[in-house]
């Protein structure tokens, strides 16, 4: 549950960091209305700061988005990382004359490589990252207007205005800056709770009103944040902790890789093995040996994938988030069928 106060204030503050107050922007909105990215970040921000919203299609369609950006001369794009992957893929083929200024990426972590590709192929002046969840109304970390390229591409931005955050270990103790732990948030935007579900609300928010995000996070000395990954997505291989996002960042740099998701699969001896799930660039191919060679020297040996699965597309939620649990289910079912 969210209050009018929370939505109104979060959308206003987020809009300012997105520079909506500096000029009249025309926004290509690819995220759905039922998601906080669409309602709070885009619609709320546009209403506060008198921006124009362009809705390319009822559901995400990269060609429709490109047409809208071109025809309506959009100056800003809002979308999830996987939407930008598809947008870049189509723009490389179509080569439309587009000149948006800013792209906002949220809903899932983006790699530095993806941000660089976005700037290159979409002719962007800058990229901005946002981090948040429905339970924090929308945004809790966000790029600042004057961020340099390092901060805007390698972090999820600076902690949101009027919010408190802390990073804790498994026992709830605050860890030093630069050390991974669970991100907790407290402030005006913390959810009022789950509708008629007090038990779940109490699991999420303690008596001290700290919201448990379930995200493994690093808070840097300068107040900027980095997502390490979902705690539940962490792979434990032979007793070693592996965060998929670290492996994904390396694999994304392979020239034949269009998009990658790294998951842990059950392994009889090691507990879990590292599996790279790849969408390959058009007319390209990639082998497990290629990936191992690419990762050598960039990752510790135990983090290098021991299994490769090729996908045409990844299962997604209706808001565009990739569903890793469904990827795992698909692979496990195929393995059982083959046996």
Backbone bond lengths (Angstrom), bond angles and torsions (degrees), N, CA, C in turn:
res aa  C-N    CA-C-N  psi(-1)  N-CA   C-N-CA  omega(-1)  CA-C   N-CA-C  phi
1 X - - - 1.455 - - 1.526 109.69 -
2 X 1.336 115.29 138.39 1.450 121.58 178.85 1.526 109.28 -129.27
3 X 1.311 115.64 143.93 1.464 119.42 179.66 1.531 110.42 -93.20
4 X 1.328 115.09 162.40 1.461 120.17 174.52 1.526 109.91 -58.82
5 X 1.318 117.33 -39.90 1.464 122.36 178.99 1.526 110.78 -57.44
6 X 1.342 116.51 -45.97 1.462 120.74 -178.22 1.524 111.55 -65.09
7 X 1.328 116.46 -47.81 1.464 120.92 -177.72 1.529 110.90 -64.79
8 X 1.330 116.44 -45.13 1.467 120.40 -177.78 1.523 111.64 -62.56
9 X 1.330 116.78 -43.35 1.460 119.70 -177.52 1.521 112.50 -74.71
10 X 1.330 117.39 -41.06 1.460 119.36 -179.82 1.529 110.69 -64.45
11 X 1.322 116.91 -44.02 1.465 119.55 -178.78 1.532 111.46 -65.30
12 X 1.323 116.95 -36.29 1.470 120.38 178.62 1.531 110.97 -65.90
13 X 1.328 116.23 -49.26 1.462 120.56 -177.27 1.523 111.64 -67.16
14 X 1.328 116.49 -40.24 1.463 120.74 178.17 1.530 110.04 -63.78
15 X 1.324 116.46 -40.86 1.460 120.49 178.83 1.517 113.04 -60.05
16 X 1.319 116.68 -38.08 1.469 120.22 178.43 1.523 110.87 -66.54
17 X 1.321 117.26 -42.78 1.467 118.70 178.44 1.535 111.44 -67.14
18 X 1.329 115.71 -27.00 1.466 119.38 176.47 1.526 112.25 -82.58
19 X 1.339 115.82 2.69 1.466 123.01 175.68 1.527 113.20 69.57
20 X 1.331 116.70 25.69 1.461 119.65 178.79 1.524 112.39 -69.58
21 X 1.328 116.79 -19.59 1.468 120.56 -178.23 1.528 112.96 -86.29
22 X 1.328 117.71 -6.46 1.464 120.39 -173.38 1.527 113.18 -86.71
23 X 1.345 117.22 -23.80 1.463 122.21 -179.65 1.521 108.12 -164.65
24 X 1.312 117.10 174.59 1.464 119.25 175.30 1.527 109.02 -81.12
25 X 1.330 115.76 115.97 1.465 121.12 179.96 1.525 110.78 -102.83
26 X 1.321 115.00 147.03 1.462 122.43 170.99 1.522 107.06 -111.54
27 X 1.335 116.03 115.68 1.465 122.05 -169.77 1.524 111.24 -104.37
28 X 1.329 116.21 125.74 1.463 121.33 170.41 1.524 107.58 -87.46
29 X 1.326 116.44 109.50 1.465 121.53 -176.96 1.526 110.01 -98.36
30 X 1.340 116.01 115.28 1.459 120.89 179.50 1.529 112.45 -101.95
31 X 1.331 116.61 -18.00 1.469 121.00 179.88 1.527 109.91 -78.82
32 X 1.337 118.17 148.69 1.469 121.08 -178.15 1.527 112.99 -74.03
33 X 1.323 115.49 157.96 1.462 121.60 -178.52 1.529 112.87 -67.94
34 X 1.324 117.56 -28.14 1.465 119.10 -176.21 1.524 112.49 -78.68
35 X 1.327 117.57 -4.48 1.458 122.29 178.84 1.523 108.66 -102.84
36 X 1.343 116.86 147.68 1.468 119.63 -177.12 1.526 112.46 -61.53
37 X 1.326 118.16 -25.84 1.458 120.62 175.18 1.531 109.66 -59.71
38 X 1.326 115.44 -43.71 1.458 119.91 179.90 1.513 113.27 -74.57
39 X 1.346 116.17 -47.53 1.472 119.37 -173.79 1.523 113.22 -75.85
40 X 1.317 117.37 -49.12 1.468 120.75 -173.63 1.529 111.64 -85.81
41 X 1.338 116.17 -55.04 1.465 120.06 -174.98 1.527 111.60 -66.13
42 X 1.339 116.50 -49.42 1.469 119.57 -173.67 1.528 113.02 -88.59
43 X 1.336 116.76 -60.27 1.466 119.03 -176.11 1.529 111.13 -65.96
44 X 1.343 116.18 -51.10 1.463 119.58 -179.96 1.513 112.12 -60.57
45 X 1.339 115.96 -43.83 1.460 119.68 179.03 1.515 112.32 -62.48
46 X 1.342 116.41 -41.22 1.466 120.69 179.84 1.525 111.42 -65.57
47 X 1.329 117.20 -40.38 1.465 120.64 179.37 1.528 111.54 -64.84
48 X 1.323 116.20 -42.35 1.470 120.22 -179.93 1.525 111.85 -64.00
49 X 1.339 116.06 -40.08 1.460 119.91 -168.74 1.529 113.53 -113.38
50 X 1.345 116.00 15.88 1.474 121.81 173.16 1.523 113.16 57.96
51 X 1.329 116.39 44.67 1.464 121.35 176.01 1.529 109.77 -94.42
52 X 1.320 115.91 163.58 1.462 122.01 176.72 1.522 109.38 -98.95
53 X 1.335 116.65 133.66 1.464 121.60 176.74 1.520 109.64 -103.67
54 X 1.333 116.21 132.27 1.458 122.18 175.10 1.524 107.74 -113.54
55 X 1.333 116.66 126.01 1.462 122.26 -178.24 1.524 108.08 -109.27
56 X 1.330 118.28 102.79 1.465 121.43 -171.69 1.526 114.88 -68.12
57 X 1.343 117.16 -36.62 1.465 120.62 -174.44 1.524 109.25 -161.96
58 X 1.352 117.76 159.71 1.472 120.27 178.46 1.524 112.83 -59.76
59 X 1.331 117.08 -36.59 1.464 122.48 173.46 1.520 107.87 -129.96
60 X 1.319 116.22 164.02 1.469 119.35 -173.72 1.525 112.21 -59.36
61 X 1.314 114.87 129.99 1.460 123.10 176.05 1.528 106.83 -144.23
62 X 1.335 118.50 111.60 1.466 119.99 -173.73 1.523 113.99 -59.66
63 X 1.328 117.20 -35.97 1.467 119.43 179.14 1.524 111.45 -68.20
64 X 1.338 116.22 -40.25 1.468 119.77 176.97 1.531 110.58 -64.15
65 X 1.329 115.83 -38.60 1.468 119.44 178.53 1.525 110.77 -63.72
66 X 1.331 116.52 -45.76 1.465 120.11 179.37 1.526 111.41 -62.19
67 X 1.332 116.10 -40.86 1.468 119.85 177.27 1.526 110.82 -59.96
68 X 1.339 115.29 -43.60 1.468 120.04 -179.10 1.526 111.31 -65.46
69 X 1.322 116.63 -44.17 1.470 120.88 179.53 1.523 110.36 -59.95
70 X 1.333 115.93 -40.18 1.465 121.71 -179.28 1.532 111.57 -72.91
71 X 1.327 116.40 -52.49 1.472 120.87 -173.57 1.528 112.80 -70.01
72 X 1.341 115.86 -38.95 1.469 120.05 -176.49 1.524 112.86 -94.37
73 X 1.338 115.45 0.71 1.472 121.33 179.92 1.534 111.44 52.47
74 X 1.324 114.62 51.54 1.471 120.53 -179.15 1.521 110.56 -62.92
75 X 1.310 115.51 138.49 1.463 121.34 178.51 1.520 112.36 -100.91
76 X 1.332 116.72 -11.59 1.463 121.47 -178.54 1.523 109.43 -143.28
77 X 1.343 115.42 144.22 1.464 121.68 177.94 1.519 108.28 -124.65
78 X 1.328 116.87 137.92 1.465 122.15 174.71 1.524 108.93 -119.82
79 X 1.343 116.76 131.10 1.454 119.17 178.61 1.514 112.69 -175.05
80 X 1.326 115.58 173.39 1.460 122.27 177.32 1.527 109.41 -89.07
81 X 1.339 118.11 162.38 1.466 120.16 -179.83 1.524 114.01 -54.04
82 X 1.331 117.22 -43.84 1.465 118.56 -178.05 1.527 111.55 -66.57
83 X 1.332 117.58 -29.44 1.471 120.45 174.18 1.525 110.38 -64.50
84 X 1.331 116.05 -41.41 1.467 119.41 179.53 1.524 111.64 -67.75
85 X 1.322 117.73 -33.99 1.470 120.61 175.66 1.525 109.82 -58.65
86 X 1.328 116.50 -47.78 1.467 121.06 -179.71 1.527 111.30 -68.63
87 X 1.320 116.78 -35.87 1.464 121.24 178.97 1.533 110.37 -63.65
88 X 1.319 116.04 -46.04 1.466 121.12 178.69 1.523 110.57 -62.37
89 X 1.329 116.17 -43.81 1.461 121.34 -178.92 1.531 111.22 -57.85
90 X 1.325 116.55 -43.86 1.466 120.98 -179.77 1.538 111.54 -73.77
91 X 1.321 116.97 -37.69 1.467 120.10 179.96 1.528 111.31 -66.19
92 X 1.325 117.65 -33.73 1.460 120.53 176.83 1.528 111.20 -62.17
93 X 1.328 116.53 -31.56 1.464 121.02 179.14 1.529 111.80 -83.90
94 X 1.338 116.40 -40.28 1.465 120.39 -172.79 1.531 113.63 -88.60
95 X 1.334 115.43 -31.63 1.465 120.51 177.74 1.543 112.82 52.20
96 X 1.318 115.45 51.82 1.457 120.88 178.54 1.530 110.64 -73.38
97 X 1.309 115.84 154.92 1.461 121.72 178.84 1.531 108.75 -84.81
98 X 1.324 116.41 85.78 1.463 121.64 -178.04 1.525 109.83 -119.72
99 X 1.331 115.39 146.45 1.467 120.21 -178.07 1.528 111.44 -143.14
100 X 1.342 118.35 54.94 1.466 118.89 174.77 1.527 109.65 -67.29
101 X 1.305 116.67 154.23 1.464 120.10 -177.31 1.525 112.63 -92.14
102 X 1.334 115.68 -43.23 1.465 120.96 -170.29 1.523 109.83 -132.97
103 X 1.323 116.20 140.39 1.464 121.36 171.53 1.522 108.74 -121.74
104 X 1.328 115.67 132.54 1.465 122.39 178.07 1.520 107.80 -105.28
105 X 1.325 116.71 124.92 1.464 121.03 179.51 1.522 109.91 -117.44
106 X 1.331 116.02 130.62 1.460 120.87 178.79 1.508 110.66 -158.70
107 X 1.320 116.13 178.97 1.459 121.02 179.56 1.505 113.52 95.50
108 X 1.334 117.09 -23.14 1.468 123.49 178.51 1.526 106.84 -166.22
109 X 1.336 117.84 160.43 1.467 119.54 179.95 1.528 112.11 -65.36
110 X 1.330 115.90 143.87 1.464 122.45 173.27 1.523 108.77 -110.68
111 X 1.315 116.44 144.96 1.462 120.36 177.00 1.525 109.90 -86.39
112 X 1.325 116.06 158.60 1.464 121.14 175.56 1.525 109.46 -58.44
113 X 1.331 115.95 -40.64 1.465 121.20 -179.52 1.525 111.20 -60.41
114 X 1.341 117.24 -43.28 1.462 119.86 179.86 1.527 110.65 -63.99
115 X 1.322 117.39 -42.80 1.464 120.03 178.41 1.534 111.09 -60.00
116 X 1.326 116.09 -40.75 1.467 119.74 178.88 1.525 111.14 -64.92
117 X 1.332 116.54 -40.66 1.462 121.01 177.99 1.531 110.80 -66.03
118 X 1.324 116.85 -37.95 1.468 120.83 177.44 1.526 110.85 -60.24
119 X 1.324 116.41 -47.83 1.462 120.12 -179.08 1.528 111.10 -62.78
120 X 1.313 115.52 -39.95 1.467 120.87 -176.51 1.527 112.09 -69.32
121 X 1.323 117.20 -51.28 1.466 120.85 -170.21 1.527 113.76 -88.96
122 X 1.330 117.44 -21.18 1.464 120.04 179.87 1.529 112.34 -103.61
123 X 1.335 115.61 5.59 1.477 121.37 176.73 1.529 112.27 56.96
124 X 1.321 115.94 48.60 1.458 121.10 -176.40 1.523 112.04 -91.56
125 X 1.317 115.46 146.62 1.463 120.99 172.44 1.517 110.66 -79.07
126 X 1.336 115.88 -38.84 1.461 119.80 178.45 1.524 110.47 -155.97
127 X 1.319 114.95 158.79 1.465 122.27 174.40 1.520 107.84 -117.96
128 X 1.327 115.48 149.39 1.462 120.82 179.42 1.521 109.17 -131.54
129 X 1.311 114.86 141.30 1.460 120.68 178.35 1.520 109.51 -109.26
130 X 1.329 115.58 142.06 1.459 120.17 172.23 1.522 108.72 -127.48
131 X 1.318 115.48 147.37 1.465 121.04 176.39 1.516 108.33 -131.61
132 X 1.298 115.48 136.33 1.457 119.86 175.57 1.507 110.15 -179.51
133 X 1.300 116.11 -170.20 1.455 122.42 178.50 1.522 107.84 -155.06
134 X 1.312 115.43 163.05 1.468 119.02 -178.74 1.518 110.98 -56.29
135 X 1.338 115.90 -35.52 1.468 120.41 -176.93 1.531 113.08 -72.48
136 X 1.334 117.00 -11.02 1.472 119.61 173.65 1.531 110.12 -107.82
137 X 1.322 115.77 27.27 1.470 126.57 -175.88 1.522 110.68 71.52
138 X 1.312 117.34 -52.34 1.464 121.41 172.93 1.524 109.53 -167.01
139 X 1.328 117.43 -76.12 1.466 120.67 -167.47 1.528 111.57 -111.37
140 X 1.348 115.08 134.22 1.464 121.25 177.88 1.526 112.21 -119.60
141 X 1.332 116.84 -26.58 1.470 122.74 172.98 1.523 107.29 -131.25
142 X 1.333 115.81 146.45 1.459 118.80 -176.33 1.525 110.19 -162.62
143 X 1.328 115.59 147.50 1.458 120.46 175.94 1.524 110.44 -60.18
144 X 1.324 115.42 146.57 1.463 121.66 174.29 1.533 109.41 -92.06
145 X 1.331 118.04 154.01 1.471 120.52 -176.71 1.528 114.60 -54.87
146 X 1.324 117.65 -35.76 1.469 120.38 -174.99 1.523 113.39 -100.51
147 X 1.318 118.00 17.20 1.466 120.47 179.93 1.526 111.35 -61.19
148 X 1.336 115.68 141.22 1.461 119.19 173.00 1.528 109.29 -78.32
149 X 1.326 116.33 173.91 1.461 120.39 -174.95 1.527 111.98 -63.26
150 X 1.326 117.47 -35.61 1.462 120.57 179.96 1.521 110.78 -59.76
151 X 1.324 117.03 -48.42 1.466 120.37 -178.08 1.530 112.01 -70.86
152 X 1.316 117.28 -36.24 1.467 119.39 -176.53 1.522 112.78 -75.81
153 X 1.338 117.94 -21.14 1.470 120.11 -178.43 1.527 113.94 -105.75
154 X 1.325 117.66 -23.90 1.470 119.62 -174.78 1.526 113.67 -106.67
155 X 1.346 117.32 -3.87 1.465 120.72 177.89 1.526 109.46 -131.37
156 X 1.333 116.15 170.89 1.471 119.97 174.08 1.527 110.49 -96.09
157 X 1.330 115.35 16.08 1.451 119.80 175.75 1.518 113.99 99.54
158 X 1.322 114.06 -168.95 1.463 123.04 -177.02 1.526 109.26 -98.32
159 X 1.317 115.84 149.91 1.463 120.80 -178.32 1.533 110.35 -53.40
160 X 1.332 115.80 141.90 1.460 121.63 -176.16 1.518 113.45 -65.07
161 X 1.325 115.84 153.56 1.468 121.61 178.41 1.528 110.81 -59.61
162 X 1.328 115.61 137.89 1.470 123.36 174.93 1.533 112.78 65.25
163 X 1.328 117.03 27.19 1.468 121.05 177.80 1.523 110.39 -121.74
164 X 1.338 115.36 149.53 1.459 122.53 171.02 1.525 108.16 -107.62
165 X 1.320 117.10 142.96 1.465 120.95 174.56 1.526 108.90 -137.95
166 X 1.310 115.34 153.54 1.463 120.84 171.97 1.522 108.59 -150.07
167 X 1.331 115.16 155.24 1.461 121.76 178.93 1.524 107.16 -114.76
168 X 1.333 116.44 126.55 1.467 120.10 -174.77 1.526 110.85 -125.46
169 X 1.346 114.54 158.34 1.464 119.95 175.59 1.524 109.67 -87.75
170 X 1.327 116.03 -172.66 1.465 120.80 -175.93 1.525 112.63 -63.25
171 X 1.348 116.97 -21.48 1.461 121.45 179.56 1.529 112.22 -94.79
172 X 1.315 116.94 2.81 1.460 120.65 178.65 1.516 114.74 85.75
173 X 1.339 117.25 9.58 1.465 120.77 179.79 1.527 109.99 -89.55
174 X 1.332 116.05 139.15 1.463 121.09 -179.79 1.525 110.19 -65.51
175 X 1.332 116.11 132.54 1.463 121.34 179.85 1.531 109.25 -97.68
176 X 1.337 117.71 159.42 1.475 120.36 179.37 1.532 111.66 -64.38
177 X 1.325 116.23 156.58 1.466 120.90 174.74 1.535 109.12 -55.51
178 X 1.316 115.91 139.98 1.455 120.79 179.77 1.513 114.36 87.67
179 X 1.343 117.30 -3.28 1.464 122.28 -179.37 1.527 109.74 -104.02
180 X 1.343 118.06 131.60 1.471 119.60 179.97 1.524 112.40 -66.27
181 X 1.303 115.88 146.39 1.454 123.19 175.80 1.515 108.68 -173.44
182 X 1.332 116.82 -177.26 1.462 118.81 179.31 1.526 110.28 -80.32
183 X 1.323 115.59 136.66 1.459 121.28 177.68 1.521 110.40 -83.28
184 X 1.337 116.40 128.47 1.463 123.39 173.26 1.525 108.67 -117.27
185 X 1.326 116.43 142.41 1.468 122.35 -176.09 1.524 109.52 -127.53
186 X 1.337 116.30 142.58 1.463 120.32 175.27 1.530 108.99 -144.39
187 X 1.333 115.44 138.08 1.459 118.96 178.34 1.515 112.41 160.33
188 X 1.332 115.27 -166.85 1.470 121.41 -174.41 1.523 113.29 -60.83
189 X 1.349 117.15 -25.84 1.463 120.39 -171.91 1.524 114.01 -94.86
190 X 1.335 117.64 -2.19 1.466 120.23 179.74 1.524 110.72 -62.22
191 X 1.315 116.51 131.66 1.464 122.22 -175.71 1.534 113.15 -51.08
192 X 1.309 115.17 150.35 1.464 120.76 175.01 1.525 111.07 -75.50
193 X 1.321 116.43 -13.81 1.464 120.74 179.38 1.512 111.58 128.22
194 X 1.319 115.65 177.45 1.463 121.64 176.68 1.524 109.52 -90.01
195 X 1.302 116.39 136.21 1.461 122.53 -176.40 1.524 111.39 -58.53
196 X 1.313 116.37 118.69 1.463 123.78 176.85 1.534 112.48 54.40
197 X 1.329 116.42 36.28 1.462 120.80 178.24 1.530 108.66 -142.72
198 X 1.321 114.77 76.19 1.461 120.57 -176.22 1.525 111.88 -66.13
199 X 1.336 116.50 -35.20 1.463 120.13 -178.66 1.530 111.32 -62.54
200 X 1.329 116.46 -47.74 1.461 120.04 179.36 1.523 111.42 -66.48
201 X 1.324 116.36 -36.63 1.468 120.70 177.85 1.522 110.61 -61.42
202 X 1.325 117.08 -43.09 1.464 121.22 -179.11 1.526 112.23 -68.94
203 X 1.333 116.83 -27.78 1.467 120.37 175.30 1.523 110.66 -68.68
204 X 1.320 115.73 -35.22 1.463 121.75 -175.65 1.520 112.63 -82.58
205 X 1.328 116.39 -41.37 1.463 121.45 -174.02 1.524 109.63 -124.13
206 X 1.331 116.35 123.61 1.459 120.64 179.62 1.516 111.75 -78.82
207 X 1.317 115.83 177.33 1.467 120.54 178.26 1.518 111.80 -62.16
208 X 1.336 115.70 -25.47 1.466 120.08 179.17 1.529 112.34 -83.82
209 X 1.357 116.08 4.53 1.472 122.92 174.74 1.528 114.24 72.43
210 X 1.331 117.58 15.65 1.463 119.85 174.72 1.527 108.92 -81.09
211 X 1.326 115.75 129.26 1.459 122.77 179.32 1.524 109.62 -89.85
212 X 1.334 116.92 122.43 1.464 122.09 177.98 1.530 109.01 -86.73
213 X 1.338 116.33 117.43 1.464 119.84 -174.68 1.525 113.62 -84.27
214 X 1.338 117.44 -25.33 1.463 119.73 -174.34 1.517 112.88 78.38
215 X 1.333 116.98 7.99 1.462 121.90 -179.64 1.521 110.95 -103.54
216 X 1.328 115.72 132.87 1.459 121.90 172.50 1.528 106.66 -78.51
217 X 1.317 116.95 126.83 1.462 121.03 -164.76 1.523 109.86 -143.95
218 X 1.326 115.90 151.81 1.463 121.64 173.26 1.521 108.47 -121.95
219 X 1.330 116.61 126.65 1.463 121.96 174.31 1.521 107.70 -101.54
220 X 1.328 115.88 115.67 1.455 120.50 -177.31 1.532 111.21 -75.84
221 X 1.315 115.15 166.87 1.465 120.76 179.27 1.522 112.11 -58.89
222 X 1.333 116.45 -31.07 1.463 120.24 -176.81 1.525 113.47 -87.86
223 X 1.353 117.69 5.49 1.457 121.08 177.29 1.513 114.86 90.08
224 X 1.328 116.93 -2.62 1.466 120.51 176.56 1.526 109.30 -85.05
225 X 1.336 116.01 152.99 1.457 120.22 -175.30 1.515 113.16 -116.88
226 X 1.318 115.54 153.95 1.465 122.28 175.19 1.524 109.05 -132.88
227 X 1.312 116.56 133.30 1.461 120.70 175.39 1.522 108.83 -82.16
228 X 1.312 116.01 127.90 1.461 121.08 173.85 1.524 109.24 -90.35
229 X 1.317 116.83 -33.64 1.463 121.64 177.64 1.517 110.80 149.81
230 X 1.322 115.22 170.76 1.455 119.97 173.56 1.525 108.26 -70.03
231 X 1.325 116.76 135.54 1.461 120.41 179.82 1.521 110.54 -57.12
232 X 1.338 116.61 -39.67 1.466 120.53 -178.17 1.529 112.48 -71.62
233 X 1.352 118.26 -16.60 1.467 121.43 179.99 1.522 112.75 -90.50
234 X 1.335 117.70 -7.90 1.458 120.53 -178.32 1.527 110.69 -59.52
235 X 1.329 116.04 136.37 1.465 122.08 179.77 1.527 108.42 -97.89
236 X 1.316 116.70 132.32 1.469 121.09 176.34 1.524 107.50 -113.28
237 X 1.320 116.17 103.77 1.469 122.75 -177.09 1.521 109.12 -109.51
238 X 1.316 116.06 110.21 1.460 119.99 179.37 1.511 113.05 57.45
239 X 1.334 116.86 33.81 1.461 121.35 179.11 1.520 114.37 88.37
240 X 1.334 117.96 -5.23 1.465 122.09 179.14 1.531 110.19 -97.02
241 X 1.333 115.92 134.15 1.465 120.73 178.21 1.528 110.62 -84.34
242 X 1.327 115.65 130.14 1.464 121.55 -179.98 1.523 108.38 -127.67
243 X 1.330 116.12 125.98 1.459 120.41 177.81 1.525 108.68 -97.75
244 X 1.327 117.58 118.41 1.469 121.38 -175.02 1.518 114.48 -51.86
245 X 1.328 117.64 -37.06 1.464 119.90 -175.30 1.527 112.08 -61.28
246 X 1.336 117.42 -32.68 1.465 120.60 178.91 1.528 110.37 -65.52
247 X 1.330 116.00 -42.46 1.466 120.96 179.46 1.530 110.00 -70.26
248 X 1.322 116.37 -40.38 1.470 120.95 179.61 1.525 111.44 -61.44
249 X 1.329 116.92 -39.35 1.467 120.50 -179.56 1.526 111.22 -60.84
250 X 1.327 116.62 -37.19 1.470 120.65 178.90 1.526 110.72 -73.64
251 X 1.326 116.96 -46.17 1.465 120.59 -178.07 1.528 111.82 -64.89
252 X 1.319 116.97 -32.13 1.469 120.41 179.27 1.520 112.71 -62.79
253 X 1.316 117.29 -18.76 1.462 121.17 -179.31 1.529 112.55 -83.63
254 X 1.347 117.14 -8.17 1.469 119.86 177.57 1.531 108.44 -70.91
255 X 1.328 118.63 130.60 1.472 121.01 -174.07 1.523 115.31 -63.42
256 X 1.336 118.13 -20.25 1.462 120.49 -178.92 1.530 112.79 -93.56
257 X 1.325 116.64 -4.89 1.466 121.08 -177.14 1.528 109.96 -91.77
258 X 1.329 115.50 124.01 1.465 120.99 175.21 1.523 110.44 -86.39
259 X 1.328 115.95 -45.64 1.469 121.76 -178.07 1.518 108.06 -156.25
260 X 1.327 116.47 146.88 1.466 120.08 -176.98 1.520 110.88 -140.81
261 X 1.320 114.85 143.58 1.459 122.97 169.87 1.523 107.21 -130.56
262 X 1.316 116.60 132.29 1.468 121.55 179.18 1.519 108.81 -108.15
263 X 1.327 115.88 129.65 1.468 121.18 -178.21 1.521 109.77 -132.61
264 X 1.326 115.06 162.12 1.455 121.30 174.58 1.517 110.32 -99.19
265 X 1.327 116.57 129.63 1.461 121.85 178.15 1.524 109.83 -111.56
266 X 1.327 117.74 146.96 1.466 120.39 179.54 1.528 111.78 -56.81
267 X 1.339 116.07 136.43 1.465 121.65 178.73 1.521 108.07 -137.33
268 X 1.323 116.40 130.30 1.468 121.17 -171.94 1.522 112.56 -60.62
269 X 1.345 117.80 -41.57 1.463 120.33 -175.54 1.528 112.64 -92.12
270 X 1.325 117.02 -42.01 1.462 121.31 -173.25 1.526 113.94 -91.59
271 X 1.314 116.67 -11.00 1.464 120.43 -174.94 1.515 110.91 92.69
272 X 1.343 115.98 -57.40 1.461 121.76 174.94 1.525 109.38 -142.50
273 X 1.334 115.70 151.16 1.457 121.05 172.02 1.524 108.88 -118.97
274 X 1.331 115.28 156.60 1.462 121.20 -177.46 1.523 109.38 -88.93
275 X 1.320 115.51 121.95 1.462 121.16 -178.86 1.529 109.72 -117.45
276 X 1.329 115.96 126.70 1.464 121.69 175.28 1.520 109.12 -95.02
277 X 1.317 116.06 120.15 1.467 122.10 177.80 1.527 106.97 -105.04
278 X 1.329 115.71 117.52 1.458 121.22 -167.06 1.526 112.23 -119.75
279 X 1.327 115.46 136.60 1.464 122.19 161.10 1.523 105.96 -101.17
280 X 1.325 116.17 123.29 1.462 120.98 -172.67 1.530 110.49 -93.26
281 X 1.338 115.50 146.03 1.462 120.57 174.79 1.529 109.94 -58.10
282 X 1.324 116.82 149.70 1.460 121.90 -178.65 1.531 111.14 -57.22
283 X 1.344 115.32 133.92 1.471 123.53 179.17 1.528 112.80 64.36
284 X 1.315 116.84 20.52 1.465 121.84 177.61 1.523 109.22 -117.04
285 X 1.324 115.81 168.07 1.463 121.22 175.50 1.519 108.47 -142.93
286 X 1.314 115.51 161.51 1.457 120.53 178.43 1.522 108.47 -151.41
287 X 1.324 116.58 143.69 1.464 122.25 178.76 1.522 109.49 -118.34
288 X 1.331 115.24 165.43 1.466 119.89 177.48 1.524 110.14 -61.67
289 X 1.330 116.31 -37.98 1.464 120.50 178.05 1.529 110.97 -61.77
290 X 1.342 116.56 -40.37 1.473 120.64 177.13 1.523 110.79 -58.62
291 X 1.338 115.09 -45.39 1.461 119.90 -177.25 1.525 111.45 -66.42
292 X 1.330 116.31 -40.71 1.468 119.60 179.52 1.525 110.84 -63.01
293 X 1.328 115.99 -41.73 1.464 120.27 177.94 1.525 110.56 -63.41
294 X 1.319 115.67 -42.31 1.466 121.22 179.91 1.532 111.64 -62.93
295 X 1.330 116.75 -37.19 1.474 121.58 -176.12 1.523 113.07 -81.38
296 X 1.332 116.95 -19.97 1.464 120.78 -176.45 1.529 110.36 -58.84
297 X 1.325 115.60 127.35 1.454 120.79 -179.48 1.518 113.82 86.75
298 X 1.336 116.53 -14.87 1.466 120.57 178.79 1.525 111.82 -102.24
299 X 1.337 116.12 -25.82 1.460 122.14 180.00 1.520 109.61 -130.84
300 X 1.331 116.50 151.02 1.463 120.18 170.94 1.527 108.66 -60.54
301 X 1.315 117.31 149.00 1.468 120.77 -173.10 1.521 112.46 -57.44
302 X 1.335 117.61 -37.04 1.467 119.39 -176.78 1.527 112.32 -71.91
303 X 1.335 116.93 -13.56 1.465 120.54 179.37 1.530 112.78 -91.87
304 X 1.316 117.41 -13.06 1.467 121.44 -177.35 1.527 109.65 -72.40
305 X 1.330 118.39 131.45 1.473 121.05 -177.37 1.526 112.77 -57.17
306 X 1.320 114.62 139.11 1.468 121.01 176.65 1.521 111.30 -106.56
307 X 1.332 115.58 0.46 1.459 120.48 -178.76 1.529 108.85 -146.16
308 X 1.335 115.04 144.93 1.461 121.70 179.76 1.519 110.19 -128.15
309 X 1.322 115.92 133.01 1.463 121.92 174.36 1.530 107.80 -128.53
310 X 1.336 115.84 132.48 1.461 121.37 179.35 1.528 109.73 -98.30
311 X 1.319 116.03 131.81 1.466 122.01 179.72 1.531 109.72 -122.79
312 X 1.326 115.99 143.89 1.469 120.72 170.72 1.524 110.24 -78.76
313 X 1.326 115.53 -35.74 1.465 122.01 177.27 1.515 108.20 -154.86
314 X 1.332 116.24 159.24 1.457 121.25 178.53 1.526 109.87 -103.42
315 X 1.339 116.99 144.99 1.471 119.05 174.95 1.521 110.16 -65.00
316 X 1.328 115.89 137.01 1.462 120.35 -177.00 1.521 110.39 -131.97
317 X 1.319 114.88 157.95 1.461 120.55 169.41 1.526 107.56 -76.16
318 X 1.318 116.26 169.98 1.461 119.60 179.15 1.524 112.41 -66.66
319 X 1.337 117.37 -15.54 1.464 120.50 177.49 1.524 112.44 -93.78
320 X 1.353 117.06 1.23 1.456 120.14 174.83 1.513 115.75 97.99
321 X 1.329 118.32 3.98 1.464 120.66 178.26 1.524 109.94 -82.48
322 X 1.319 116.36 135.98 1.459 121.07 178.26 1.524 109.35 -74.26
323 X 1.333 115.62 135.69 1.467 121.90 -176.39 1.531 109.94 -99.86
324 X 1.327 115.84 97.27 1.461 119.93 -177.01 1.521 111.90 -64.92
325 X 1.328 117.00 -34.70 1.462 118.84 -178.08 1.526 110.92 -64.38
326 X 1.328 117.04 -31.56 1.463 119.67 178.18 1.524 111.39 -75.89
327 X 1.331 116.41 -31.88 1.468 119.88 173.98 1.524 109.66 -61.06
328 X 1.339 115.65 -46.53 1.467 120.43 179.45 1.519 110.60 -62.33
329 X 1.335 116.93 -45.06 1.470 120.90 179.49 1.525 111.27 -58.12
330 X 1.324 116.96 -42.38 1.464 121.67 -179.63 1.519 111.22 -62.07
331 X 1.330 116.92 -46.51 1.468 120.99 -178.23 1.521 110.94 -66.55
332 X 1.331 116.72 -44.03 1.470 120.92 -179.43 1.523 110.70 -62.82
333 X 1.333 117.70 -41.59 1.465 121.24 178.95 1.520 111.14 -63.71
334 X 1.340 116.81 -41.79 1.466 120.57 178.67 1.519 110.57 -64.87
335 X 1.333 116.53 -38.02 1.464 120.66 178.93 1.523 110.45 -64.67
336 X 1.342 116.54 -42.94 1.469 120.73 178.67 1.522 111.36 -64.63
337 X 1.350 116.26 -37.83 1.464 120.68 179.80 1.527 110.56 -65.33
338 X 1.346 115.48 -41.88 1.469 119.82 -178.92 1.520 111.81 -67.17
339 X 1.344 115.58 -30.78 1.468 119.01 179.61 1.521 111.09 -78.19
